[in-house]
Amino acid sequence: MFFLPIGCLIFVAFILFVPILFALGYFQVVTWGFENLGIPPSVTLIILLLILFGSAVNIPLGKPKLFYVQKYRFFGLWKTPKIEAQGVAINLGGAAIPIAISFYFLFTVWQQGFDLQPILIATLAMMVLAKFLSRVIPGTGISISALVPPIFSAILALILAPDYPAVCAFIAGTLGVLIGADILNLPKIIKYGGFVSIGGAGVFDGIFLVGIVSALLAGF
């Protein structure tokens, strides 16, 4: 009969539990960071879950237009009709919830007597940057690197608002990217047709990482 040495079993158990330990540590830092921003840990969990699951929910802004298109199949030998929707929606997890949190933070900063000008400057800078770096992909939507919003919003916040960098990073990263990447590109992407989602798949990853980086800034 073959027995594994107890040391090997401990090592295997350690390898299996490392991701869990990292996840627990990560969640503790994030909840601590949001708690420093005025959001209790229980509410933080709800917000994170709503953002994650809400990314699959698009709320139409107006009535979508339905029309038939012809799709070519098998090297163009025959065509098949297909119904497509054209319109604009706002993503629940990638836009609606982060916007609501941003305005909550704005109100909190204003209520505490801090100057809002650094936040406005950082948001305008992120708008220009997001507009410049975003790309319109016909049939897909808006595309922007997921690392751009959290990195640059954190840098701008640390420079312009060292007294409250976490709040500034969240607001600038969220509103700046949504306006610069999505809203300012709406006319161009609508021209290509299809269903446009503000805060959808093209920018959701960046918006979610903005929230994480902001919480880490507050936690440290």
Secondary structure, DSSP 8 states (H G I E B T S, - for coil): -----HHHHHHHHHHHHHHHHHHHHHHHHHHHHHHHTT--HHHHHHHHHHHHHHTT-EEESS--EEEEEEEEETTTTEEEEEEEEEEEEEEIIIIIHHHHHHHHHHHHHHHTT--SHHHHHHHHHHHHHHHHH-EEETTTEEE--TTHHHHHHHHHHHHH-TTSHHHHHHHHHHHHHIIIIIGGGHHHHHHH-SEEEETSHHHHHHHHHHHHHHHHHHH-
